[in-house]
């Protein structure tokens, strides 16, 4: 009898515990049920579309087993005013594609065909890439810690015919330099994921797009998804492709008060793994549900549960207060719940996907205009609205902060930048992150205030996000690591500081103008007489004119790339204008050297000239030489 009583009590306790767990799970899911979710999303999306001139958006919110919201907003094509249909229209999801590539890598590891910790040279055969600072593993590529710089100009356009013959030729044409040791810090790398795509292809024996179609898209019944919309292929080999192309949402630019559709060229096949997938919100709902169900959907296993568990684990983290990379996804927390997320940006499309395994919720949004990036915050806003947490009380600034703030202040550059080529110019001039301080003890990062929580750790007064600093041997902060984002920031090297270009540029320009104006005055006054230093003088004047022409050509050449998003993708690199600039640059440098070489002769023989005039011309030559050295340090002499 006592045994029966004990068993009854145990059963009741078990039932009570089970009911409590079900109640906890239900309480988590309940806020997203009913019309409240749709009303909230409608409010956020419609308001943002009106405020930021967003052409169209497609949204999916899912649970593990059900679709909570699937909706389109605005225009798939503003020219025809066709409304967005979340089941019909394909949007380019850009870098969210990387999560598909990472899923494929986990499949191949699950099958024993590769190892995440193996040197990638064993998988890439005779494809050449730079690993002179350290061995690169598959895990380094997945987590953006291979140490590559980034170079964008010309990446997306069609390459020469010779490039199109093989993965090897395309990858080597786009190769980035390794500029830091693997594993030191994250530096987001599209090129790294191009190598991931090549590994998938070479290990599986299929081209990348076919592998993803056969092993992920078709098994999940994602029939409205493909990598081939952006690739110049023979449509006869893909009879279904024409119909998908007709259903692709068009990208737009806001121009003169209306949406202007923009058509982009085809792109190189080798970059498909880093951002080439086009899909619908309905198809993405299935992909997200597969991940929420630990690799399985409707009885179809894409990843074994144990493999998915490994994939969802943090692979690399810059610091304890920053988001991590979880085998392709970025891992962070919203409202106290772990999030696996990724965003995307390409060809005026913007997108964001977020999954919260603990809540069993996934959210996807994509838009077809640059300003649509304002809506990438939708997934986080949904979670923070329906699962709010009490805001933590922030401490007051430490009383001794005024004695220590110089450790942190200054400018920082993203690790996602170019160091060895001409594109180094853009990040340093326009991409620096400014860190300053207020008089009352707050740190200001990019116009947002932070308060110190503990040494080297600061929290935003606006949204609670944290940043962390890592120091160097001199006691100054070397690294600034944000809680979000996919890269860190580091103090620029000496010749990455914009002053090392702008100051010599100003000095060269002023000197050239003085020489040119003086020459014009002599010509007008007809007072110029042959002297012992006429040749050096004329050579220096020629250098001045040529330097001005070279800088003008550079401005025009870079303006061609940045004049519109279409130009950035369409123009080959290097463009004819860049080649002309490079030729004039070399000519200006040669004239400068010739002028300086002839200076000693006229200093000693032209006694009729004032010493001050001689020194002025000598100083002009040195200024031009300094500017030439600055141009060399800024990678202007080589376009490769």
N, C-alpha and C positions, 0 to 999 in steps of 0.2 A: 504493500500500500504506500509506504514512504517513497519507494522508487517511482510509483506512478505520480505521486504529488510532485516529486523533484522534476520528473520529465515534463509535467504540465507547466510548472513554473518556468522551466527552461524554454519550452515552446512559446509561452506567452512573452517571455523576455526577448526571444529571438524575433517574434512577430512584431513586438513593439519597436525593436531596433530597426527592423526592416522598414516598418512604417515611417519611423523617424527619418531614415535615410531617403525614402521615397519623398517624404515631405520636404526634406532639404533640397533634393533635386528639383522637385516641382516648384519650390519657392524661387529657385534660380531661374528656371525657364519661364515661369508665369509672366514676368513683365513683358516678354516679347510676344505673347499671345494676344489675339484680338486686334482691334483696330488701332490701338495706341501706337504700335510700331509703324504702321503705314502713315499715320498722321504725323508722327515725328519726322520720319524720313522725307515725306512730302514737304514739310516745312523747311527742313535744312536744304534739300536739293533745289526746290523752286526759288527760295530766297537767294541762294548762291548763284543760280543761273541768271537771275535778274540783275544781281549786283555786279557780276563779273562777266557778263555776256558769253555764257557757256552755251554752245550750240545744242549738244545732246548728251544724254547720260543713260547708262543702263545699270541696274542694281539687282543684286540677289542677296537675300538673307536666308540662311538655312539652319536647320537643326540637323541632328544626326540622321533622322529618318523622314524629315518633312521639309517642304519649302515654306518658309514663313513669309517671304515677300519676293516677288519677281516682277520688276516693273521698268518701263522705259519712260524717258522724259525728253522733251524737245525734239530736235530733228536729227535723223540719220543722214539726211542730205538737205541742207537748207535751200539749195537751188530748186529742188522739186517739192520742198516742204514735206517730205515723207517722215512721219513720226517714228521714233525709235521703238522697235519691237524687241524685247529681251530674248525672245526665242528665235528670232529671224536674223537680226543684224549682227555681223561680226565686227568686233572692235579689236584693234591691235593692243595687246596687253604688255608689250615691251618686255621689261626685265622680269616680270612675273614668270616669263618663260624659263628663267633660270631654275625655278623650283621644279619644273618638269624635267630639266636636264639632271638636276640633283636626284630626283626620284628614279630616273633611269640608271644613274650611277649606283644607287642602292640596290636596284634590281640585279645589276651585273655583279655586285659584291655578294649579294645573297646567293647567286648561282656559282660563286667561287671563281669568277672569271677575271676579277681584279681585286686589289686591296687598297683601301684608302690611304694606307701609310707607306705605299711603295713609290719609289722614284718614277715620275711620269715618263722618263726617257724609255723605260721598258715597254710602254704602251704606244709611244708616238713614233717609233721606228726612226727613219732618217729625217724627220721634220726638225728643222733647226730652230732653237729658241735660246734665250739668254738665261742661264742659271749660274753665272760666274760668282755670285755672292752666297750660294748655298743650294743644296738639293731641294727640288720642289716635289711635293707629294700631291696625290689626288685631293687629300684633305685640305692642303693649302689652297688649291684652286677653288674648292667648294666654299671656303671661308674667307676668300679674298685676302689671304696672307702670304701669297707667293712672292711679294715684294716688287711687283711690276709697277711702272709708271703708267700713265694713260695718254694716248694720242688719238684724237678724234677726227682731225681733218682728213677727208678722203676715205674714211673707213666705210661709209655706207654706200658710196657710189659704186658703179660697175667698174671693175678693174680692167686692165688691158687684156686682150684676148689670150695672151700667154698665161695670165693668172688663172683663167677659168678652167684650165686643164686638170687641176688637181687640188685637193685639200692642202697639200704641201706648199704649192706655189702661192695660194691665197694666204695661208697663215704666215709664211715668211715675208710676204709683202706687207703685212699688217703688224709684224712683230714689235712688241714693246720691250724696252730695256728693263732689266732687273736693277733697281736702284736702292734696295734695302734688303737685308737678310730675311729669308722666309721666317714667318712666325713672330716677327718683331712687332707688327701692328697691322690692323686692317687697312687696306687701300683698295677701294672698290675697283674691280677690273673686268671690263667687258672682254678684253683680250683673253684673260684667264678662262672665262667661260667658253670662248671660242675653242680653246684647247680642250675643255671638257667635252664639247661636242665632237671634236676629232677623236678623243679617246673612246667615246661611245661608239662612233662609227667604226674605228679600227678594231676594237675588241669584239663588237657584235657582227662585223662583216656586212653591215647595212649602212646606207647613208643615214645621217642623223634624222632627217624628217621622216623617213620610212620607219626607223626604229621606234620613234615616239608614237607614230600612227598605229603601228602593229602592237605595241606593248602597253600603251596607256590610253590613247584616244579611242580606238575601236573597242577594246575590252570594256571601257566605261560608257560606251554608246555616246561618245562625244562626236557625233557625225557632222557637226557644224563647226569644227575646229580644224585648222591646218596651218602649216608653216609656209605653204607654197604660194600664198597670195602675193608675197613680196619678191618672188624669185622668177626669173625668166626661164620657164620650162616649156616643153612641148605639150600643149594642152591635149593633144590626141592620146598621150599616155595617161592622162588624168581626166576622164570624161566628166567627172563630177565637179571639176575645178571652176569651170566657167560659171556654173550656177552659184557657187559660193562667192565668186568675185562680184557677181551682180548684187549680192546681199551684204557686201562690206559697207559699213558706215564710212562716210567720207570725212577726212580731216578738214578743219576749217581755220581761217584766220579772221579776226575781227577787223574790218576795213571800212572806213567811212560810214560807220553806223549800221553795218550789216555783216552777215556771215558770208565770207568768200570761200567756197570750196577749193581745196588745194590737192592736186595730184602729185604724188611722189614717184620717183623712178624705182625700178627694180633694184635689188641689193645683192651683195655677194652671198652665195649660199653658206660660206664658212662662218658667218656671224649669226646664223639662225638660233643657235643654242643660247646666245646671250640676250635675244630679244625678238625673235621672229614669229611668235605664235599669234594667230588671230582666232577669236572665239566669241561665242555668245554668252550672255549672263546665265542662260539656262544650262549650257555645257559646263561653265565654271561652277555652277551649283553642284553638279555631280562630282567634279574634281574635288571640291572642298569637302563634300560629304564623305568621299573615299578617305580623305585624310582624317576627318573627325572619327571615322570608324576604324582607325588603326590599319589602313591599307586595303580595306575590303568594302565593296559596295554591291548590293543585290547578289550576294554569293560569289562575286568575281573578285579574286585576290590579286591586287596589283603588287602589294608588298606583304610579306608575312608579318604578323603582329610584332614579333621580336625585332624584325628589321625596321618596321616603322618606329618602334620604341627607340631604337638606336638613332634613327634619322632625326627624331624629335629632340634628342638630347643636345645640349649646348656643346658645340665643337670648339669654338674659340671666343674669348671675351677680352676686350682691351683692358678692362678693369672691373672691380666689384660693383660699381654703380652704373655700368653701361650695358646696353643691349648686347646680346651675344649673337653669334651665327650658329644656327642649328642645322648643319648640313644643307645649306641652300636657303632656308628661311631665316629671317631675323627674329630673335627671341627677346621679348621684353615683357613688361607687366602693364596692364590697364586696370584700374580700380581693384588692384590686388590680385588679379587673375592673369595667369601666364598667357601670352599671345605669341603665335607664330604668324609672321606677316611678311609681305613684300610689296613694294610699289613698282611702277613702271612709267617710263616716259620715252616716247619716240614719235616722230612724224606728226606732231601736234596732238597725239593721243596721250592721255594720262590715266593711270589705273592704280588700284590698291586692293589687295586681298588680305584678310586677317582671319585667323582661326583661333578660337579659345577652347582647347580640348576639355578643360575642366568644366566649362559651361555647356559644351556640345553645341557651340554656335560658330557660324562662319559668315563673313560679310564680304561682298565683292562690289566694286564700283569701277566703271570706266567712262571716260568722256572723250570727245573728239575735237578738242581745241586746247591750246596751251593753257588758257586760264582755268581749264577744268582741274588743274592741280589743286585749286582751292577746295575742291570736294574730296580730295584724298583723305581729309580728316574725318569723313563721314563714319567709317567703321569705329574709330575711337569715340566719336561723339555719341554714337548709339550705345556703346558699352557704358560710358561714363554717365549717360542720362538714365539708363534703366537699371544700372547697378552702381549707384553712387556710393562713395566712401567719404567719411568725415575728413575734412581737410586738416592736415597736421598743423599744429601751431609752430610757426617759424621762430627761431631764436633771434635775439637782437644781434647786431654786428659786434664782434669782439672789440674790446676797448683798445687792443694793441694792433689792430689790423693796419692802421696807418703806418706802422713800422715795418710791415711785411708785404704791402701790396705790390711793390715793384718786382717781387718774384714772379708775379702773374701777368702784369700789364705789358702791352705791346701788340704786335700783329702776328697772326698765325696763318699758315696756308694748309689747305686740305692735303692729305696724303693722296687723294685722288687728283693727281695733276701730272703735268709733263715736266721733266727736268732736262732731258738731253736733246730736245728738238725745238723748233721755232715756236711751237704752241706753248712753251714755257711762259711766253710773254703774256698770254691772256690771263692766267691764274694770278700772276703776281700783280698785274695792273688792276684787275677787277674782282679778284676772288679772295682778297685778304679778309680775315676775320679780326676785327678790332676788339681788344680787351682794355678797358680803362677802369677808373674807380671814381666814386663820388666822394664828396667831402665828409659824408657821415658814415663811411665804412662799408658801402656796398660795392660789389664788383659789377661792371657793366659789360656784357658780352653781346655784341651786335644789337645794341639799343635795348637790351633786356636786363633787368636787375637781378643779381644773385646775392645770397647771403651765405657766409661761411658756416658750415655745419661742423666740420672738423678740419684739421690741416689738409689742404689740397682738395677738399670736397665742398662744393657749393650747390645751393638749391635755388631754383627760380622762384621769384615772388609771384610770377604770373600763373604758371601751370604746374609747379612742383617738380619739374624735371631737374635732374642733377647733372653737373659736369664734374670731371675729375682732372687734376693736373698730375703729370709725372715729371720729376725733376731731372736735372743733369748734375754733373760733378761740381759745377760752379754755384749750385744753390738756386739757380733760376729754373722756372718751369720750362721744360722742353716740349712737352706734349699737352695738348688740351683735348680731352676725350669727352664728347657729348654723350648723354644717356641714350639718345636716338641717333639716327643716321648710320651710314654704312662705312664711314671712314673716320680717322682721327685728324687732328690738326697739329702741326709742328711749327716751331719758330723757323722762319726762312733762313737759309744760308745767306752769306754776305751778298753773293751775286744773284740772289733771288729777291732781294729787297728792291722795291721799285725805284728807290733813289739812285741805285747804281746804274740805272738806265736813264731816268728822267733828268738827273743833274748833268751828265755828259751830253744828253740830247739838247738841253737848253743852252749849255755852253757852246756846243757846235753850231747851233742855229744862230745865236747872236754873233758869234765870230764870223760865220759865213756871210751874214747880212752886212756886217761892217766892211768886210773885204769887197763884197759886191757893190755896195754903195760907194766906197772909195774909188773903185775902178770906174764906175759910171761918172763920178765927178771929174776924174782925171780925163776921161774921154770927152766930156762936155767942155772942159776948160782947155783941152788939147795941150795940156802941160806935161804930159808924160814924155820923158826923154830916155833914150837907151842908157842903161846903167849896167854895172857889173852883175847886179843881181836881178835883172829883168826876167831871165828864164825861171829862176826860183819863184819870183813873184807871180809870174803868169801860171806856173804849175800849181802854186798854192791857190790862186783864184780858180783854176780849173777844178781843183779838189773841192773847194767850197761849193761851186755850182753843182758838182756831181753828188756831193753829200746831200744837198737839199733835194735833188731829183730822186735819189735813192730812198730817202725817208718818205717823200711824197708817193712814190710807187708802192712802198710797203703799206701805207695807209689805204691806198686804193685797193691793193690786193686783199688785205684783210677785210675791207669793207665789202668786197664781193662775196666773201663767205658769210659775213654777219648781216648782210642787207636783208635777208629773209631766211626763214627756216628751209625753204625749198633750195636756195642757193647753197646752204651749208651741206645739204645731202647730195645735190646734183654735181657740184664742181669737183673735178678731179684734183688730187693733190700730187705734186705742186701744180698750181694753175699757171697758165702762160704769163700772167702778170707777176706772180711770185718768181718765176724764172728770170723775167726781165729785171726785177728788183735785185735779184742775186747777182746778175751780171754787172749791173751798175754799181752795186756795193763793192765788188772786187775792183772795178775801175777806180772808184773813189779812194780805196785803200792804196792802190798802186800809185796814184797821183800824190797822195799824202806822203808816201815813202820817198818818192822822187824829190818832192819839195824839201823834205827834211835832209835827204842826202846831199842836196846842193847848198844847204844853209852854211856850212863852215866856209865854203869858198867865198861867198859874197860878204860874210862877216869880216873876212880878212882883207878883201880887196876893194870893197865899195866904201872907201873912206869919205866919200863926199856926202853920204847919207847920214842923217842924225842917228845916234846910237839908240835912242828911244824907238825909232821906226824899225830899226833892225831887230830889236828885242820884241817888238810887237808882232812882227812877222814870224819870228822864231817861236813865240808863245802860241801863235795861231796853229803852227804846224804841230806842236805838242798837244794842243787841245784836240785837233783832228785825230792824232794818234791815240789819245785816251779814249775818244769815242769809238774808234775802230776796235780797241781792246774790249770795250763794253759790248759792242755788237758781237764780238767773238764769244764772250761769256754768255750772251743771251742766245747763242746757237743760230745766229743769222747767216753764217757763211756756208752752211750745209743744209740742204732741203731734204736730205734722206732721213 
